[in-house]
Amino acid sequence: MTRSFIILSAAMVAACSAGSDESPARDEPTMPAGGDPVSIIRNDVRAEMDAEPLEGAPIRAVVGFPEGGSELDSAAVETLGALLAPGWVSSERQVTLWGHSDTVGSDEANFRAGEARARAVADYLEENGVRPERITIVSLGEGNPAEPNYLPDGSDNEEGQRANRRVEIEIAGLAEDADEAEAEKAGEAVERVKGIEPSS
């Protein structure tokens, strides 16, 4: 039985390689007659991959303060400038800013640093049309690092510390805003039923 299996396997290999002098390498794409590579991804899947993010979805960004302090550098201004869009700036969408720091210094100082960085981002957004009441500032200080602050040998991880000096931005999605608006309307309806004028 073993011998017949070997003969059959040899015959199958010979049949597969017949008519071909050289088989293509595994990591080379198969080329059609025209010479251009062909994607193996179905068109409907490709369309989904290439689609823009849904309009009204939450918007997230990170603004870095790699050199410390709370002043916006040119990269931070560029990031914020690219984030601004008339659609959400003039809407009621809520903006949350989380300020972060590295672990150098006291907990209190790092909390203040996170807050100051978030305040700098808030000031920029307010100067560019976002109403202050739509912005929430939360300082997390050193409590939520993006990268390790220290290397395994206990020394400072300077690159990690630079990455941790940041502000994370989230602009709420329209669905969340719609839910809040519906809740507010429901509250006003209850007040009217009770004979209470809605508060302005």
C-alpha positions as CSV (number, residue, x, y, z in Angstrom):
1,M,0.0,0.0,0.0
2,T,2.9,2.4,0.8
3,R,4.5,1.8,-2.6
4,S,1.2,2.4,-4.5
5,F,0.7,5.7,-2.5
6,I,4.2,6.9,-3.5
7,I,3.7,6.1,-7.2
8,L,0.3,7.9,-7.1
9,S,1.8,10.9,-5.4
10,A,4.7,11.0,-8.0
11,A,2.1,10.8,-10.8
12,M,0.1,13.7,-9.4
13,V,3.2,15.9,-9.0
14,A,4.2,15.2,-12.6
15,A,0.7,16.0,-13.9
16,C,0.6,19.3,-12.0
17,S,4.0,20.4,-13.4
18,A,3.3,19.2,-17.0
19,G,3.2,21.9,-19.6
20,S,5.0,24.4,-17.3
21,D,8.8,25.0,-17.4
22,E,8.8,27.0,-14.2
23,S,6.2,27.5,-11.5
24,P,5.8,31.1,-10.1
25,A,7.3,31.9,-6.7
26,R,4.9,31.8,-3.8
27,D,5.4,35.4,-2.9
28,E,5.0,36.7,-6.5
29,P,1.5,37.8,-7.5
30,T,-0.1,35.8,-10.4
31,M,-0.2,38.0,-13.5
32,P,-3.0,37.8,-16.0
33,A,-2.5,38.1,-19.8
34,G,-2.4,41.9,-19.6
35,G,0.5,42.0,-17.2
36,D,-1.1,43.9,-14.3
37,P,-1.7,42.2,-10.9
38,V,-5.3,41.3,-10.1
39,S,-6.8,41.8,-6.6
40,I,-8.3,38.7,-5.1
41,I,-10.5,40.9,-2.9
42,R,-14.1,40.8,-4.1
43,N,-15.5,44.2,-5.4
44,D,-18.1,44.4,-2.7
45,V,-15.5,43.9,0.0
46,R,-13.1,46.4,-1.6
47,A,-15.9,49.0,-1.7
48,E,-16.5,48.6,2.0
49,M,-12.8,48.9,2.7
50,D,-12.4,52.1,0.6
51,A,-15.5,53.8,2.0
52,E,-15.1,57.0,4.0
53,P,-16.0,56.8,7.7
54,L,-19.7,57.2,8.3
55,E,-20.8,60.9,8.5
56,G,-21.8,61.7,12.0
57,A,-19.5,59.0,13.5
58,P,-17.4,60.0,16.6
59,I,-14.2,61.8,15.6
60,R,-11.0,61.1,17.6
61,A,-7.6,62.6,17.5
62,V,-4.5,63.0,19.6
63,V,-2.5,66.2,20.0
64,G,1.1,65.7,21.3
65,F,3.1,67.9,23.7
66,P,6.4,65.9,23.3
67,E,8.6,68.7,24.7
68,G,6.5,69.2,27.8
69,G,4.7,72.3,28.8
70,S,1.2,73.2,27.5
71,E,1.9,75.3,24.4
72,L,0.7,74.1,21.1
73,D,3.6,73.4,18.8
74,S,3.3,73.5,14.9
75,A,2.5,69.8,14.7
76,A,-0.3,70.3,17.3
77,V,-1.7,73.3,15.4
78,E,-1.6,71.3,12.2
79,T,-3.5,68.4,13.8
80,L,-6.1,70.7,15.2
81,G,-6.5,72.6,11.9
82,A,-7.1,69.3,10.0
83,L,-9.7,68.3,12.6
84,L,-11.8,71.5,12.2
85,A,-14.8,71.0,9.9
86,P,-17.8,73.3,9.6
87,G,-20.2,70.5,10.0
88,W,-19.3,69.6,13.6
89,V,-17.8,72.9,14.7
90,S,-21.2,74.6,14.2
91,S,-23.2,71.6,15.5
92,E,-24.2,70.6,19.0
93,R,-21.8,67.7,19.1
94,Q,-20.0,67.5,22.5
95,V,-16.2,67.5,22.7
96,T,-14.3,65.7,25.4
97,L,-10.6,66.4,26.0
98,W,-8.5,64.1,28.1
99,G,-5.2,65.6,29.3
100,H,-2.2,63.4,30.0
101,S,1.3,63.6,31.3
102,D,4.4,61.5,31.9
103,T,5.4,60.4,35.4
104,V,8.2,62.9,35.9
105,G,7.3,65.1,38.9
106,S,4.6,64.8,41.6
107,D,1.1,63.5,41.0
108,E,-0.4,66.9,41.6
109,A,2.0,68.6,39.1
110,N,1.2,66.0,36.5
111,F,-2.5,66.4,37.0
112,R,-2.1,70.2,36.5
113,A,0.0,69.5,33.4
114,G,-2.7,67.3,31.9
115,E,-5.3,69.9,32.7
116,A,-3.2,72.8,31.2
117,R,-2.7,70.8,27.9
118,A,-6.4,70.1,27.6
119,R,-7.1,73.8,28.3
120,A,-4.7,74.8,25.5
121,V,-6.6,72.6,23.1
122,A,-10.0,73.9,24.3
123,D,-8.8,77.5,23.8
124,Y,-7.8,76.7,20.2
125,L,-11.2,75.1,19.5
126,E,-13.1,78.0,21.1
127,E,-11.1,80.5,19.0
128,N,-12.2,78.5,16.0
129,G,-16.0,78.5,16.6
130,V,-16.6,75.7,19.1
131,R,-18.8,77.0,22.0
132,P,-17.2,76.5,25.4
133,E,-20.3,74.8,26.9
134,R,-19.8,72.0,24.4
135,I,-16.3,71.2,25.7
136,T,-15.5,69.0,28.7
137,I,-12.0,68.8,30.1
138,V,-10.8,65.8,32.0
139,S,-7.2,65.6,33.4
140,L,-5.9,62.1,33.9
141,G,-2.4,63.3,34.7
142,E,0.0,60.3,34.7
143,G,-2.7,57.8,35.3
144,N,-3.3,56.5,31.7
145,P,0.0,56.2,29.8
146,A,0.1,55.4,26.1
147,E,3.6,54.0,26.4
148,P,5.7,52.8,29.3
149,N,7.4,55.6,31.2
150,Y,10.4,53.5,32.2
151,L,12.5,50.8,30.5
152,P,12.9,47.3,32.0
153,D,16.2,48.4,33.7
154,G,14.3,51.1,35.6
155,S,15.8,54.0,33.5
156,D,13.6,56.7,31.9
157,N,11.9,55.8,28.7
158,E,12.3,59.2,27.1
159,E,10.4,58.3,23.9
160,G,7.5,56.8,26.0
161,Q,7.4,59.9,28.2
162,R,7.2,62.1,25.1
163,A,4.3,60.1,23.8
164,N,2.5,60.3,27.1
165,R,2.4,64.1,27.1
166,R,-0.7,64.4,25.0
167,V,-4.4,65.4,24.8
168,E,-6.9,62.9,23.4
169,I,-9.9,64.4,21.7
170,E,-13.3,62.9,21.1
171,I,-16.1,64.6,19.2
172,A,-19.3,62.8,20.0
173,G,-21.2,61.1,17.2
174,L,-24.5,62.3,15.9
175,A,-26.3,59.3,17.3
176,E,-25.2,60.2,20.8
177,D,-26.3,63.8,20.3
178,A,-29.6,62.6,18.9
179,D,-30.2,60.5,22.0
180,E,-29.5,63.5,24.3
181,A,-31.8,65.6,22.2
182,E,-34.6,63.0,22.5
183,A,-34.0,62.8,26.3
184,E,-34.3,66.6,26.6
185,K,-37.5,66.6,24.6
186,A,-39.0,63.9,26.7
187,G,-38.1,65.8,29.8
188,E,-39.8,68.9,28.5
189,A,-42.9,66.9,27.6
190,V,-43.1,65.6,31.2
191,E,-42.7,69.1,32.6
192,R,-45.6,70.4,30.3
193,V,-47.8,67.5,31.5
194,K,-47.2,68.5,35.1
195,G,-48.0,72.2,34.2
196,I,-44.4,73.3,34.6
197,E,-42.8,75.6,32.0
198,P,-39.6,74.1,30.5
199,S,-36.5,75.9,31.8
200,S,-34.7,77.9,29.2
